[in-house]
Amino acid sequence: MNEITPRADVRTQRFGKALLMTTTATSGTTEPTLDDVLVATAAETAAHDQADAAADRAHAAARQARRESRQLAAAWVALATGLVVSLGVFSSIAWQHSVAANGTGTTPPAVTAAP
């Protein structure tokens, strides 16, 4: 039995399991102990944490896929823009030096007006 030591003129009190029980009849079910409750709580918390971690990984993967998709679209736009600019510059240069722009290539005779 456990004892409570006296303080300030209080006599020693004895207590034990027999004094703490309210009934002597036992039911077929046992109440869970503190350890059982802690284990169940820890298992539930771990399940929630794993679900949260899986959701975070899925969200991060979706965000990464969107980022890669935007980068790929930007790369294609840059490629197409570069192609258009290059073709424009080359065609402009070709036109400036073409026969269609300059004629047959022979220069007309110089006309002088003598006074």
N, CA, C and O atoms as a Tinker XYZ file with bonds, in Angstrom:
   460  protein
     1  N      0.822000   -1.181000    0.000000    73     2
     2  CA     0.000000    0.000000    0.000000    64     1     3
     3  C      0.862000    1.239000    0.000000    63     2     4     5
     4  O      1.984000    1.247000    0.507000    81     3
     5  N      0.316000    2.273000   -0.574000    73     3     6
     6  CA     1.016000    3.551000   -0.624000    64     5     7
     7  C      0.614000    4.385000    0.579000    63     6     8     9
     8  O     -0.481000    4.241000    1.123000    81     7
     9  N      1.511000    5.247000    0.975000    73     7    10
    10  CA     1.217000    6.121000    2.108000    64     9    11
    11  C      1.421000    7.559000    1.705000    63    10    12    13
    12  O      2.315000    7.891000    0.926000    81    11
    13  N      0.583000    8.395000    2.245000    73    11    14
    14  CA     0.757000    9.833000    2.071000    64    13    15
    15  C      1.319000   10.333000    3.389000    63    14    16    17
    16  O      0.739000   10.104000    4.450000    81    15
    17  N      2.435000   11.008000    3.315000    73    15    18
    18  CA     3.043000   11.475000    4.560000    64    17    19
    19  C      2.289000   12.687000    5.075000    63    18    20    21
    20  O      1.791000   13.490000    4.286000    81    19
    21  N      2.201000   12.826000    6.384000    73    19    22
    22  CA     1.412000   13.920000    6.954000    64    21    23
    23  C      2.095000   15.266000    6.795000    63    22    24    25
    24  O      3.319000   15.388000    6.840000    81    23
    25  N      1.262000   16.256000    6.610000    73    23    26
    26  CA     1.714000   17.638000    6.574000    64    25    27
    27  C      0.800000   18.447000    7.478000    63    26    28    29
    28  O     -0.415000   18.252000    7.470000    81    27
    29  N      1.330000   19.279000    8.193000    73    27    30
    30  CA     0.613000   20.247000    9.015000    64    29    31
    31  C     -0.573000   19.627000    9.748000    63    30    32    33
    32  O     -1.729000   19.959000    9.485000    81    31
    33  N     -0.272000   18.750000   10.643000    73    31    34
    34  CA    -1.266000   18.119000   11.515000    64    33    35
    35  C     -2.300000   17.283000   10.765000    63    34    36    37
    36  O     -3.438000   17.174000   11.222000    81    35
    37  N     -1.944000   16.696000    9.641000    73    35    38
    38  CA    -2.834000   15.780000    8.947000    64    37    39
    39  C     -2.247000   14.395000    9.159000    63    38    40    41
    40  O     -1.061000   14.169000    8.920000    81    39
    41  N     -3.069000   13.490000    9.600000    73    39    42
    42  CA    -2.550000   12.166000    9.904000    64    41    43
    43  C     -2.276000   11.390000    8.626000    63    42    44    45
    44  O     -2.759000   11.767000    7.558000    81    43
    45  N     -1.524000   10.336000    8.718000    73    43    46
    46  CA    -1.173000    9.497000    7.586000    64    45    47
    47  C     -2.422000    8.825000    7.053000    63    46    48    49
    48  O     -3.224000    8.281000    7.812000    81    47
    49  N     -2.580000    8.869000    5.708000    73    47    50
    50  CA    -3.731000    8.238000    5.081000    64    49    51
    51  C     -3.239000    7.084000    4.235000    63    50    52    53
    52  O     -2.205000    7.167000    3.572000    81    51
    53  N     -4.001000    6.006000    4.271000    73    51    54
    54  CA    -3.662000    4.856000    3.452000    64    53    55
    55  C     -4.681000    4.762000    2.311000    63    54    56    57
    56  O     -5.880000    4.971000    2.497000    81    55
    57  N     -4.154000    4.438000    1.124000    73    55    58
    58  CA    -5.061000    4.246000    0.004000    64    57    59
    59  C     -4.497000    3.136000   -0.864000    63    58    60    61
    60  O     -3.319000    2.788000   -0.776000    81    59
    61  N     -5.337000    2.608000   -1.677000    73    59    62
    62  CA    -4.948000    1.526000   -2.567000    64    61    63
    63  C     -6.034000    1.307000   -3.591000    63    62    64    65
    64  O     -6.986000    2.082000   -3.672000    81    63
    65  N     -5.898000    0.269000   -4.361000    73    63    66
    66  CA    -6.864000    0.012000   -5.416000    64    65    67
    67  C     -8.249000   -0.285000   -4.858000    63    66    68    69
    68  O     -9.250000    0.087000   -5.470000    81    67
    69  N     -8.323000   -0.942000   -3.721000    73    67    70
    70  CA    -9.618000   -1.313000   -3.173000    64    69    71
    71  C    -10.441000   -0.083000   -2.824000    63    70    72    73
    72  O    -11.666000   -0.115000   -2.944000    81    71
    73  N     -9.818000    0.970000   -2.406000    73    71    74
    74  CA   -10.545000    2.169000   -2.041000    64    73    75
    75  C    -10.933000    2.993000   -3.267000    63    74    76    77
    76  O    -11.883000    3.774000   -3.204000    81    75
    77  N    -10.220000    2.833000   -4.373000    73    75    78
    78  CA   -10.498000    3.625000   -5.562000    64    77    79
    79  C    -11.587000    3.014000   -6.429000    63    78    80    81
    80  O    -12.158000    3.711000   -7.268000    81    79
    81  N    -11.890000    1.746000   -6.253000    73    79    82
    82  CA   -12.893000    1.092000   -7.082000    64    81    83
    83  C    -14.283000    1.435000   -6.578000    63    82    84    85
    84  O    -14.520000    1.478000   -5.371000    81    83
    85  N    -15.202000    1.679000   -7.505000    73    83    86
    86  CA   -16.561000    2.017000   -7.104000    64    85    87
    87  C    -17.457000    0.789000   -7.133000    63    86    88    89
    88  O    -18.408000    0.697000   -6.356000    81    87
    89  N    -17.164000   -0.155000   -8.019000    73    87    90
    90  CA   -17.957000   -1.381000   -8.061000    64    89    91
    91  C    -17.016000   -2.564000   -8.122000    63    90    92    93
    92  O    -15.863000   -2.449000   -8.538000    81    91
    93  N    -17.524000   -3.677000   -7.708000    73    91    94
    94  CA   -16.713000   -4.888000   -7.771000    64    93    95
    95  C    -17.080000   -5.722000   -8.992000    63    94    96    97
    96  O    -16.379000   -6.677000   -9.328000    81    95
    97  N    -18.178000   -5.365000   -9.658000    73    95    98
    98  CA   -18.590000   -6.116000  -10.839000    64    97    99
    99  C    -17.734000   -5.681000  -12.027000    63    98   100   101
   100  O    -17.451000   -4.496000  -12.207000    81    99
   101  N    -17.338000   -6.644000  -12.815000    73    99   102
   102  CA   -16.536000   -6.329000  -13.998000    64   101   103
   103  C    -17.349000   -6.643000  -15.234000    63   102   104   105
   104  O    -18.098000   -7.618000  -15.284000    81   103
   105  N    -17.185000   -5.810000  -16.208000    73   103   106
   106  CA   -17.888000   -6.039000  -17.456000    64   105   107
   107  C    -16.982000   -6.842000  -18.387000    63   106   108   109
   108  O    -15.798000   -7.024000  -18.106000    81   107
   109  N    -17.540000   -7.316000  -19.482000    73   107   110
   110  CA   -16.781000   -8.120000  -20.431000    64   109   111
   111  C    -15.785000   -7.293000  -21.227000    63   110   112   113
   112  O    -14.833000   -7.842000  -21.782000    81   111
   113  N    -15.988000   -5.971000  -21.292000    73   111   114
   114  CA   -15.072000   -5.119000  -22.039000    64   113   115
   115  C    -14.121000   -4.439000  -21.087000    63   114   116   117
   116  O    -14.482000   -4.083000  -19.965000    81   115
   117  N    -12.922000   -4.266000  -21.542000    73   115   118
   118  CA   -11.946000   -3.560000  -20.723000    64   117   119
   119  C    -11.734000   -2.178000  -21.318000    63   118   120   121
   120  O    -11.755000   -2.006000  -22.536000    81   119
   121  N    -11.537000   -1.233000  -20.481000    73   119   122
   122  CA   -11.286000    0.114000  -20.953000    64   121   123
   123  C     -9.834000    0.217000  -21.404000    63   122   124   125
   124  O     -8.945000   -0.396000  -20.812000    81   123
   125  N     -9.604000    0.991000  -22.448000    73   123   126
   126  CA    -8.231000    1.100000  -22.935000    64   125   127
   127  C     -7.347000    1.823000  -21.928000    63   126   128   129
   128  O     -7.783000    2.742000  -21.235000    81   127
   129  N     -6.119000    1.390000  -21.868000    73   127   130
   130  CA    -5.164000    2.035000  -20.968000    64   129   131
   131  C     -4.604000    3.277000  -21.647000    63   130   132   133
   132  O     -4.849000    3.527000  -22.828000    81   131
   133  N     -3.859000    4.035000  -20.888000    73   131   134
   134  CA    -3.238000    5.235000  -21.423000    64   133   135
   135  C     -2.289000    4.890000  -22.574000    63   134   136   137
   136  O     -2.208000    5.619000  -23.563000    81   135
   137  N     -1.577000    3.777000  -22.433000    73   135   138
   138  CA    -0.674000    3.355000  -23.507000    64   137   139
   139  C     -1.451000    3.024000  -24.774000    63   138   140   141
   140  O     -1.022000    3.368000  -25.876000    81   139
   141  N     -2.588000    2.361000  -24.622000    73   139   142
   142  CA    -3.409000    2.031000  -25.790000    64   141   143
   143  C     -3.896000    3.295000  -26.487000    63   142   144   145
   144  O     -3.899000    3.377000  -27.715000    81   143
   145  N     -4.304000    4.269000  -25.700000    73   143   146
   146  CA    -4.781000    5.532000  -26.255000    64   145   147
   147  C     -3.636000    6.264000  -26.962000    63   146   148   149
   148  O     -3.825000    6.823000  -28.043000    81   147
   149  N     -2.455000    6.256000  -26.351000    73   147   150
   150  CA    -1.306000    6.922000  -26.968000    64   149   151
   151  C     -0.901000    6.249000  -28.268000    63   150   152   153
   152  O     -0.565000    6.926000  -29.240000    81   151
   153  N     -0.928000    4.930000  -28.294000    73   151   154
   154  CA    -0.576000    4.203000  -29.516000    64   153   155
   155  C     -1.600000    4.484000  -30.606000    63   154   156   157
   156  O     -1.229000    4.712000  -31.758000    81   155
   157  N     -2.882000    4.472000  -30.259000    73   155   158
   158  CA    -3.922000    4.747000  -31.244000    64   157   159
   159  C     -3.811000    6.180000  -31.765000    63   158   160   161
   160  O     -3.972000    6.425000  -32.961000    81   159
   161  N     -3.536000    7.122000  -30.866000    73   159   162
   162  CA    -3.378000    8.516000  -31.273000    64   161   163
   163  C     -2.158000    8.683000  -32.173000    63   162   164   165
   164  O     -2.212000    9.401000  -33.172000    81   163
   165  N     -1.069000    8.025000  -31.821000    73   163   166
   166  CA     0.143000    8.109000  -32.638000    64   165   167
   167  C     -0.091000    7.496000  -34.019000    63   166   168   169
   168  O      0.369000    8.040000  -35.023000    81   167
   169  N     -0.792000    6.385000  -34.077000    73   167   170
   170  CA    -1.079000    5.757000  -35.369000    64   169   171
   171  C     -1.968000    6.653000  -36.222000    63   170   172   173
   172  O     -1.751000    6.786000  -37.427000    81   171
   173  N     -2.960000    7.262000  -35.602000    73   171   174
   174  CA    -3.848000    8.163000  -36.332000    64   173   175
   175  C     -3.087000    9.396000  -36.827000    63   174   176   177
   176  O     -3.275000    9.838000  -37.961000    81   175
   177  N     -2.228000    9.944000  -35.968000    73   175   178
   178  CA    -1.425000   11.100000  -36.347000    64   177   179
   179  C     -0.477000   10.745000  -37.488000    63   178   180   181
   180  O     -0.306000   11.530000  -38.421000    81   179
   181  N      0.137000    9.572000  -37.419000    73   179   182
   182  CA     1.047000    9.147000  -38.484000    64   181   183
   183  C      0.295000    8.981000  -39.798000    63   182   184   185
   184  O      0.809000    9.341000  -40.857000    81   183
   185  N     -0.902000    8.445000  -39.738000    73   183   186
   186  CA    -1.693000    8.286000  -40.961000    64   185   187
   187  C     -2.031000    9.646000  -41.564000    63   186   188   189
   188  O     -1.959000    9.827000  -42.779000    81   187
   189  N     -2.398000   10.598000  -40.713000    73   187   190
   190  CA    -2.697000   11.950000  -41.209000    64   189   191
   191  C     -1.437000   12.609000  -41.777000    63   190   192   193
   192  O     -1.487000   13.267000  -42.816000    81   191
   193  N     -0.309000   12.426000  -41.087000    73   191   194
   194  CA     0.941000   13.011000  -41.569000    64   193   195
   195  C      1.341000   12.418000  -42.911000    63   194   196   197
   196  O      1.799000   13.144000  -43.794000    81   195
   197  N      1.176000   11.117000  -43.076000    73   195   198
   198  CA     1.507000   10.479000  -44.353000    64   197   199
   199  C      0.583000   10.975000  -45.461000    63   198   200   201
   200  O      1.025000   11.211000  -46.585000    81   199
   201  N     -0.686000   11.131000  -45.145000    73   199   202
   202  CA    -1.633000   11.642000  -46.139000    64   201   203
   203  C     -1.282000   13.082000  -46.520000    63   202   204   205
   204  O     -1.329000   13.449000  -47.694000    81   203
   205  N     -0.929000   13.899000  -45.514000    73   203   206
   206  CA    -0.533000   15.281000  -45.790000    64   205   207
   207  C      0.737000   15.334000  -46.627000    63   206   208   209
   208  O      0.847000   16.147000  -47.545000    81   207
   209  N      1.703000   14.463000  -46.311000    73   207   210
   210  CA     2.951000   14.429000  -47.076000    64   209   211
   211  C      2.696000   13.996000  -48.518000    63   210   212   213
   212  O      3.298000   14.539000  -49.444000    81   211
   213  N      1.811000   13.025000  -48.711000    73   211   214
   214  CA     1.476000   12.586000  -50.071000    64   213   215
   215  C      0.786000   13.714000  -50.843000    63   214   216   217
   216  O      1.063000   13.923000  -52.024000    81   215
   217  N     -0.101000   14.429000  -50.179000    73   215   218
   218  CA    -0.772000   15.555000  -50.834000    64   217   219
   219  C      0.227000   16.654000  -51.181000    63   218   220   221
   220  O      0.137000   17.260000  -52.248000    81   219
   221  N      1.177000   16.913000  -50.285000    73   219   222
   222  CA     2.207000   17.919000  -50.560000    64   221   223
   223  C      3.073000   17.512000  -51.745000    63   222   224   225
   224  O      3.401000   18.343000  -52.592000    81   223
   225  N      3.448000   16.220000  -51.809000    73   223   226
   226  CA     4.245000   15.740000  -52.940000    64   225   227
   227  C      3.458000   15.858000  -54.252000    63   226   228   229
   228  O      4.019000   16.247000  -55.276000    81   227
   229  N      2.181000   15.531000  -54.224000    73   227   230
   230  CA     1.356000   15.638000  -55.435000    64   229   231
   231  C      1.221000   17.093000  -55.867000    63   230   232   233
   232  O      1.271000   17.400000  -57.059000    81   231
   233  N      1.052000   17.987000  -54.897000    73   231   234
   234  CA     0.942000   19.412000  -55.206000    64   233   235
   235  C      2.255000   19.933000  -55.793000    63   234   236   237
   236  O      2.243000   20.692000  -56.762000    81   235
   237  N      3.381000   19.531000  -55.212000    73   235   238
   238  CA     4.688000   19.958000  -55.717000    64   237   239
   239  C      4.932000   19.410000  -57.124000    63   238   240   241
   240  O      5.487000   20.110000  -57.970000    81   239
   241  N      4.527000   18.174000  -57.378000    73   239   242
   242  CA     4.695000   17.587000  -58.710000    64   241   243
   243  C      3.831000   18.318000  -59.739000    63   242   244   245
   244  O      4.274000   18.554000  -60.863000    81   243
   245  N      2.614000   18.673000  -59.364000    73   243   246
   246  CA     1.733000   19.415000  -60.281000    64   245   247
   247  C      2.304000   20.803000  -60.558000    63   246   248   249
   248  O      2.270000   21.276000  -61.694000    81   247
   249  N      2.828000   21.454000  -59.523000    73   247   250
   250  CA     3.434000   22.772000  -59.699000    64   249   251
   251  C      4.657000   22.682000  -60.612000    63   250   252   253
   252  O      4.856000   23.542000  -61.470000    81   251
   253  N      5.477000   21.642000  -60.430000    73   251   254
   254  CA     6.655000   21.449000  -61.273000    64   253   255
   255  C      6.239000   21.192000  -62.720000    63   254   256   257
   256  O      6.871000   21.702000  -63.645000    81   255
   257  N      5.184000   20.408000  -62.921000    73   255   258
   258  CA     4.708000   20.130000  -64.283000    64   257   259
   259  C      4.214000   21.409000  -64.953000    63   258   260   261
   260  O      4.484000   21.630000  -66.134000    81   259
   261  N      3.490000   22.260000  -64.212000    73   259   262
   262  CA     3.033000   23.530000  -64.777000    64   261   263
   263  C      4.211000   24.429000  -65.128000    63   262   264   265
   264  O      4.209000   25.079000  -66.173000    81   263
   265  N      5.215000   24.468000  -64.257000    73   263   266
   266  CA     6.392000   25.293000  -64.500000    64   265   267
   267  C      7.123000   24.809000  -65.760000    63   266   268   269
   268  O      7.524000   25.618000  -66.597000    81   267
   269  N      7.293000   23.493000  -65.889000    73   267   270
   270  CA     7.972000   22.952000  -67.064000    64   269   271
   271  C      7.162000   23.203000  -68.331000    63   270   272   273
   272  O      7.730000   23.459000  -69.393000    81   271
   273  N      5.853000   23.131000  -68.224000    73   271   274
   274  CA     4.995000   23.401000  -69.384000    64   273   275
   275  C      5.135000   24.857000  -69.831000    63   274   276   277
   276  O      5.231000   25.133000  -71.027000    81   275
   277  N      5.149000   25.784000  -68.880000    73   275   278
   278  CA     5.330000   27.203000  -69.220000    64   277   279
   279  C      6.702000   27.446000  -69.834000    63   278   280   281
   280  O      6.827000   28.214000  -70.789000    81   279
   281  N      7.730000   26.800000  -69.296000    73   279   282
   282  CA     9.072000   26.971000  -69.842000    64   281   283
   283  C      9.171000   26.417000  -71.260000    63   282   284   285
   284  O      9.821000   27.014000  -72.119000    81   283
   285  N      8.529000   25.280000  -71.503000    73   283   286
   286  CA     8.536000   24.696000  -72.842000    64   285   287
   287  C      7.796000   25.599000  -73.830000    63   286   288   289
   288  O      8.252000   25.786000  -74.958000    81   287
   289  N      6.670000   26.154000  -73.418000    73   287   290
   290  CA     5.924000   27.068000  -74.289000    64   289   291
   291  C      6.752000   28.315000  -74.586000    63   290   292   293
   292  O      6.767000   28.790000  -75.722000    81   291
   293  N      7.439000   28.849000  -73.578000    73   291   294
   294  CA     8.278000   30.028000  -73.792000    64   293   295
   295  C      9.429000   29.708000  -74.744000    63   294   296   297
   296  O      9.802000   30.543000  -75.567000    81   295
   297  N      9.987000   28.519000  -74.637000    73   295   298
   298  CA    11.071000   28.124000  -75.539000    64   297   299
   299  C     10.581000   28.040000  -76.981000    63   298   300   301
   300  O     11.273000   28.492000  -77.893000    81   299
   301  N      9.411000   27.474000  -77.197000    73   299   302
   302  CA     8.863000   27.383000  -78.550000    64   301   303
   303  C      8.558000   28.766000  -79.116000    63   302   304   305
   304  O      8.817000   29.028000  -80.291000    81   303
   305  N      8.012000   29.647000  -78.293000    73   303   306
   306  CA     7.725000   31.015000  -78.746000    64   305   307
   307  C      9.020000   31.724000  -79.119000    63   306   308   309
   308  O      9.083000   32.408000  -80.141000    81   307
   309  N     10.057000   31.562000  -78.295000    73   307   310
   310  CA    11.347000   32.192000  -78.587000    64   309   311
   311  C     11.939000   31.632000  -79.880000    63   310   312   313
   312  O     12.500000   32.375000  -80.686000    81   311
   313  N     11.813000   30.333000  -80.070000    73   311   314
   314  CA    12.321000   29.717000  -81.297000    64   313   315
   315  C     11.587000   30.243000  -82.528000    63   314   316   317
   316  O     12.218000   30.590000  -83.526000    81   315
   317  N     10.274000   30.304000  -82.460000    73   315   318
   318  CA     9.480000   30.797000  -83.591000    64   317   319
   319  C      9.775000   32.265000  -83.863000    63   318   320   321
   320  O      9.881000   32.662000  -85.023000    81   319
   321  N      9.909000   33.075000  -82.825000    73   319   322
   322  CA    10.213000   34.491000  -82.989000    64   321   323
   323  C     11.587000   34.672000  -83.628000    63   322   324   325
   324  O     11.753000   35.500000  -84.524000    81   323
   325  N     12.554000   33.913000  -83.178000    73   323   326
   326  CA    13.892000   33.980000  -83.765000    64   325   327
   327  C     13.890000   33.577000  -85.225000    63   326   328   329
   328  O     14.582000   34.184000  -86.042000    81   327
   329  N     13.118000   32.559000  -85.556000    73   327   330
   330  CA    13.022000   32.127000  -86.946000    64   329   331
   331  C     12.403000   33.213000  -87.820000    63   330   332   333
   332  O     12.894000   33.480000  -88.917000    81   331
   333  N     11.333000   33.836000  -87.345000    73   331   334
   334  CA    10.673000   34.901000  -88.104000    64   333   335
   335  C     11.614000   36.090000  -88.289000    63   334   336   337
   336  O     11.708000   36.632000  -89.390000    81   335
   337  N     12.307000   36.500000  -87.234000    73   335   338
   338  CA    13.225000   37.636000  -87.329000    64   337   339
   339  C     14.361000   37.308000  -88.293000    63   338   340   341
   340  O     14.718000   38.136000  -89.130000    81   339
   341  N     14.927000   36.118000  -88.185000    73   339   342
   342  CA    16.034000   35.728000  -89.069000    64   341   343
   343  C     15.595000   35.714000  -90.528000    63   342   344   345
   344  O     16.284000   36.254000  -91.394000    81   343
   345  N     14.456000   35.100000  -90.797000    73   343   346
   346  CA    13.970000   35.075000  -92.174000    64   345   347
   347  C     13.665000   36.475000  -92.689000    63   346   348   349
   348  O     13.912000   36.767000  -93.860000    81   347
   349  N     13.139000   37.335000  -91.847000    73   347   350
   350  CA    12.855000   38.717000  -92.243000    64   349   351
   351  C     14.125000   39.475000  -92.599000    63   350   352   353
   352  O     14.177000   40.187000  -93.602000    81   351
   353  N     15.153000   39.313000  -91.763000    73   351   354
   354  CA    16.414000   40.009000  -92.018000    64   353   355
   355  C     17.056000   39.469000  -93.288000    63   354   356   357
   356  O     17.502000   40.246000  -94.132000    81   355
   357  N     17.108000   38.158000  -93.433000    73   355   358
   358  CA    17.732000   37.578000  -94.626000    64   357   359
   359  C     16.957000   37.929000  -95.896000    63   358   360   361
   360  O     17.568000   38.195000  -96.931000    81   359
   361  N     15.656000   37.936000  -95.837000    73   359   362
   362  CA    14.888000   38.290000  -97.032000    64   361   363
   363  C     15.053000   39.765000  -97.367000    63   362   364   365
   364  O     15.063000   40.131000  -98.543000    81   363
   365  N     15.183000   40.613000  -96.360000    73   363   366
   366  CA    15.416000   42.036000  -96.603000    64   365   367
   367  C     16.763000   42.243000  -97.276000    63   366   368   369
   368  O     16.873000   43.022000  -98.223000    81   367
   369  N     17.777000   41.558000  -96.799000    73   367   370
   370  CA    19.112000   41.655000  -97.410000    64   369   371
   371  C     19.065000   41.126000  -98.841000    63   370   372   373
   372  O     19.623000   41.745000  -99.748000    81   371
   373  N     18.419000   40.014000  -99.046000    73   371   374
   374  CA    18.324000   39.432000 -100.386000    64   373   375
   375  C     17.564000   40.361000 -101.328000    63   374   376   377
   376  O     17.930000   40.480000 -102.497000    81   375
   377  N     16.520000   41.015000 -100.845000    73   375   378
   378  CA    15.748000   41.914000 -101.705000    64   377   379
   379  C     16.587000   43.117000 -102.105000    63   378   380   381
   380  O     16.542000   43.557000 -103.254000    81   379
   381  N     17.358000   43.654000 -101.149000    73   379   382
   382  CA    18.160000   44.837000 -101.448000    64   381   383
   383  C     19.214000   44.547000 -102.516000    63   382   384   385
   384  O     19.583000   45.442000 -103.277000    81   383
   385  N     19.695000   43.324000 -102.578000    73   383   386
   386  CA    20.731000   42.985000 -103.552000    64   385   387
   387  C     20.183000   42.195000 -104.732000    63   386   388   389
   388  O     20.955000   41.591000 -105.476000    81   387
   389  N     18.885000   42.188000 -104.916000    73   387   390
   390  CA    18.303000   41.394000 -106.001000    64   389   391
   391  C     18.175000   42.204000 -107.277000    63   390   392   393
   392  O     18.279000   43.431000 -107.281000    81   391
   393  N     17.950000   41.483000 -108.343000    73   391   394
   394  CA    17.754000   42.105000 -109.649000    64   393   395
   395  C     16.414000   42.829000 -109.664000    63   394   396   397
   396  O     16.286000   43.886000 -110.282000    81   395
   397  N     15.439000   42.279000 -109.003000    73   395   398
   398  CA    14.118000   42.901000 -108.997000    64   397   399
   399  C     14.168000   44.278000 -108.361000    63   398   400   401
   400  O     13.439000   45.176000 -108.781000    81   399
   401  N     15.007000   44.459000 -107.363000    73   399   402
   402  CA    15.093000   45.753000 -106.702000    64   401   403
   403  C     15.999000   46.708000 -107.458000    63   402   404   405
   404  O     15.752000   47.914000 -107.475000    81   403
   405  N     17.034000   46.188000 -108.078000    73   403   406
   406  CA    18.043000   47.050000 -108.701000    64   405   407
   407  C     17.992000   47.071000 -110.226000    63   406   408   409
   408  O     18.735000   47.827000 -110.852000    81   407
   409  N     17.167000   46.290000 -110.811000    73   407   410
   410  CA    17.113000   46.259000 -112.274000    64   409   411
   411  C     18.006000   45.147000 -112.803000    63   410   412   413
   412  O     18.323000   44.197000 -112.087000    81   411
   413  N     18.405000   45.273000 -114.052000    73   411   414
   414  CA    19.175000   44.229000 -114.721000    64   413   415
   415  C     20.623000   44.198000 -114.330000    63   414   416   417
   416  O     21.347000   43.263000 -114.673000    81   415
   417  N     21.035000   45.166000 -113.647000    73   415   418
   418  CA    22.427000   45.170000 -113.220000    64   417   419
   419  C     23.281000   46.096000 -114.064000    63   418   420   421
   420  O     24.422000   46.377000 -113.698000    81   419
   421  N     22.757000   46.580000 -115.187000    73   419   422
   422  CA    23.515000   47.543000 -115.989000    64   421   423
   423  C     23.103000   48.942000 -115.580000    63   422   424   425
   424  O     21.942000   49.194000 -115.256000    81   423
   425  N     24.005000   49.790000 -115.597000    73   423   426
   426  CA    23.693000   51.163000 -115.212000    64   425   427
   427  C     23.323000   51.951000 -116.441000    63   426   428   429
   428  O     23.967000   51.806000 -117.480000    81   427
   429  N     22.312000   52.775000 -116.357000    73   427   430
   430  CA    21.944000   53.594000 -117.528000    64   429   431
   431  C     23.054000   54.626000 -117.824000    63   430   432   433
   432  O     23.780000   55.045000 -116.923000    81   431
   433  N     23.165000   55.013000 -119.071000    73   431   434
   434  CA    24.197000   55.986000 -119.387000    64   433   435
   435  C     23.916000   57.324000 -118.716000    63   434   436   437
   436  O     22.770000   57.743000 -118.554000    81   435
   437  N     24.966000   57.950000 -118.348000    73   435   438
   438  CA    24.826000   59.241000 -117.671000    64   437   439
   439  C     24.445000   60.303000 -118.675000    63   438   440   441
   440  O     25.035000   60.418000 -119.750000    81   439
   441  N     23.484000   61.045000 -118.312000    73   439   442
   442  CA    23.020000   62.121000 -119.191000    64   441   443
   443  C     23.579000   63.421000 -118.630000    63   442   444   445
   444  O     23.395000   63.757000 -117.460000    81   443
   445  N     24.251000   64.119000 -119.489000    73   443   446
   446  CA    24.765000   65.398000 -119.053000    64   445   447
   447  C     24.158000   66.502000 -119.899000    63   446   448   449
   448  O     23.944000   66.351000 -121.101000    81   447
   449  N     23.907000   67.540000 -119.279000    73   447   450
   450  CA    23.361000   68.688000 -120.019000    64   449   451
   451  C     24.475000   69.725000 -120.147000    63   450   452   453
   452  O     24.889000   70.358000 -119.177000    81   451
   453  N     24.922000   69.862000 -121.342000    73   451   454
   454  CA    25.994000   70.852000 -121.538000    64   453   455
   455  C     25.367000   72.201000 -121.876000    63   454   456   457
   456  O     24.407000   72.262000 -122.644000    81   455
   457  N     25.876000   73.229000 -121.337000    73   455   458
   458  CA    25.313000   74.541000 -121.667000    64   457   459
   459  C     25.737000   75.063000 -123.006000    63   458   460
   460  O     25.331000   76.156000 -123.399000    81   459
